[in-house]
């Protein structure tokens, strides 16, 4: 018996209706005119006229440019430009090599799916990003989760892995967690990995451009800020957040790059980034290297925000993160939505993060502070949050 096309679409509609009844239906919407407290454009590079002009000039000067890569890197997509940009990235991030992927999602899936193999053990922090989770699901390694940033729990699982398996052990974390904004204890994690002979994998998506060596002046990430480059097997740096462009790279020893070229399916089987994207990646890093004042402005605005929260929102529940990702916990999907709507009504782009994306009772507003946010905008945000929270508690 054949299933009719109509019955399939009806089934899809019923599933969507069920999701909507639960208050979970996602929809796309724009907020182009609103004040940005939502995006990951921490340094304002995505709106930078200087960066836009640099990319345009680089495009004109690159006379042999094609509009597209025309194939995967292992076929027609390998170019002298791609090779040169990867060498520049390796130098910038203080490592032997870099391999560009089309996105951070692709990089994490490729890395975690192919690096730990059958007989190996993959230990992941319970709050890693969905892309790392999906990569781990594709791996044939034995996977275990450890409690978030819990070194004792990780030690127990490393101990167990050393007893039960003779394979390699990998530990996967984020340096700055995307939903809570808190940081991994990278020094202690590196110590544990060294003690048990495990390899540490770090997703630097929300630290790239925001933290780095020499007191964060260059934005190479939290691993570099702590001087741990040689103790981390692989770092994933994404360019669509603080750097305001697109793409990502896995950086590490040369043997890792060669391994990924041969085994990372999202690299092998996808069309490469076009030359324009490669030039944009180069220009964004050049702007970072030049010592953009945006990084200093970002941390100044973040300090101002945290001081104002302490004075204007006493008793409110915030995540413990020190990064530009600041989360106001508002238990309950409906309550979180109402507070977000109050901010949106006065022209502030604030979004609620609901369960099941976060655990029930941990619903929140995920607020991102940027270099371009003014103190007046921050004051307006905190004032509307104060009013909306008070109305919610009535």
C-alpha positions, 0 to 999 in steps of 0.5 A, spaced: 500 500 500 502 506 497 502 512 502 499 518 499 503 525 498 497 528 502 497 524 508 505 525 509 504 533 509 498 532 513 502 528 518 507 533 518 502 539 519 500 535 525 507 534 528 507 542 527 501 543 530 503 539 536 509 543 537 505 549 537 500 547 542 506 546 547 509 553 545 515 550 542 514 552 535 520 556 532 519 561 526 524 566 523 523 573 524 528 579 522 529 585 527 534 589 523 532 596 526 532 593 533 538 594 538 542 588 538 543 584 544 542 578 541 547 576 536 554 573 536 557 579 533 561 581 539 566 586 536 561 589 531 565 586 525 559 584 521 557 591 521 564 594 520 565 599 514 572 598 515 572 590 514 567 591 508 572 596 505 578 591 506 574 585 503 572 589 497 579 591 495 581 584 496 576 582 492 578 587 486 586 585 487 585 578 487 584 578 479 584 570 478 578 570 482 572 565 481 565 566 484 565 559 486 570 554 488 567 549 483 568 543 487 571 540 494 578 541 496 580 534 494 578 536 487 577 542 483 576 546 490 584 547 492 587 553 490 593 557 492 589 562 496 586 557 500 593 554 502 596 561 503 590 563 508 591 556 512 598 558 513 596 565 515 591 562 520 596 557 523 601 563 524 595 567 527 593 561 532 600 559 534 600 552 531 603 548 526 597 547 521 590 549 520 584 546 515 578 550 513 571 548 514 565 551 511 562 552 518 563 551 525 558 546 525 561 542 519 568 542 523 565 539 529 562 534 526 568 532 522 573 532 528 568 528 533 566 523 528 572 521 525 578 522 530 575 517 536 574 511 533 571 504 535 575 502 541 576 509 543 573 513 548 570 520 547 568 524 554 564 530 553 562 535 557 554 535 558 553 542 555 557 541 549 554 544 543 549 541 538 554 540 533 559 536 537 553 532 540 552 530 533 559 529 531 559 524 537 553 521 535 557 519 528 563 516 532 564 509 533 567 510 539 564 509 546 561 516 548 560 518 556 558 525 558 561 528 564 558 533 569 559 540 566 566 543 568 566 537 574 573 535 574 572 530 579 567 527 575 571 527 569 577 524 573 572 518 575 571 517 567 578 517 565 580 512 571 574 508 568 576 508 561 584 507 563 581 500 566 576 498 561 579 500 554 586 500 551 584 505 546 585 512 545 581 517 550 579 524 547 576 529 552 571 534 548 569 541 551 568 548 549 572 554 552 566 559 552 559 555 553 554 558 548 548 558 552 551 559 559 557 564 557 561 560 562 568 558 561 571 551 561 577 550 567 582 549 561 588 549 565 585 543 570 582 539 564 589 539 560 592 537 567 587 531 567 588 529 560 596 529 561 595 525 567 591 520 563 594 520 556 588 523 553 587 528 548 583 535 549 579 538 543 576 545 544 571 548 541 573 556 541 567 558 537 565 564 542 572 565 545 575 567 538 576 574 537 574 575 544 580 572 548 587 571 546 594 572 548 598 578 550 592 580 555 587 579 549 589 584 544 589 579 538 583 574 539 586 568 538 582 564 543 582 562 551 587 556 549 592 561 547 590 566 553 592 561 558 598 559 554 596 552 552 596 551 545 601 545 545 597 541 550 591 541 546 590 537 540 585 540 536 582 547 537 576 549 532 575 557 531 569 559 527 569 566 524 561 567 523 561 570 530 566 575 533 570 575 526 563 577 522 565 573 516 564 565 515 567 559 515 571 555 521 578 552 521 581 546 526 588 548 528 593 543 531 599 539 529 600 538 522 599 530 522 592 532 525 591 536 518 593 530 514 588 526 518 582 530 517 583 531 510 583 523 509 577 522 514 573 528 515 567 527 511 564 534 511 571 536 509 572 531 503 565 531 500 563 538 500 564 544 495 569 548 498 568 555 500 568 560 495 574 565 494 570 571 497 569 567 503 577 566 504 579 573 503 574 575 508 577 570 513 584 573 511 581 581 512 578 579 519 584 576 521 588 582 519 583 587 522 584 583 529 592 583 528 592 590 527 589 591 534 582 593 533 579 598 539 573 594 538 576 588 543 577 593 549 570 597 548 567 590 548 570 588 555 569 596 557 561 595 556 561 588 559 564 591 565 559 596 565 553 591 564 555 587 570 556 593 575 549 596 573 546 589 573 548 588 581 545 595 582 539 595 578 536 588 578 538 585 585 535 578 587 535 577 579 538 570 577 544 570 572 548 565 570 555 565 572 559 566 566 564 572 565 564 572 558 559 577 553 554 572 553 550 574 560 544 569 561 538 572 565 534 565 568 527 566 568 524 559 569 518 557 565 517 558 557 511 563 558 515 567 563 521 568 559 517 569 553 513 575 556 520 578 559 523 578 552 517 581 549 517 587 553 524 588 551 522 587 544 516 592 544 521 598 546 526 596 540 531 591 543 533 585 540 532 580 546 530 573 545 528 568 550 531 561 550 526 556 552 526 548 554 527 543 551 533 547 548 535 548 555 532 544 561 526 545 564 526 551 569 532 554 566 529 558 561 532 564 560 534 571 556 541 570 552 543 577 552 550 578 548 554 584 550 557 588 544 563 593 543 558 597 539 552 597 545 552 604 548 551 605 556 544 608 554 542 602 550 544 598 556 541 602 561 534 602 557 535 594 557 536 593 564 530 598 566 525 594 561 527 588 564 526 591 571 519 593 570 518 586 566 520 582 572 516 586 577 510 585 573 511 577 572 512 576 579 505 580 581 
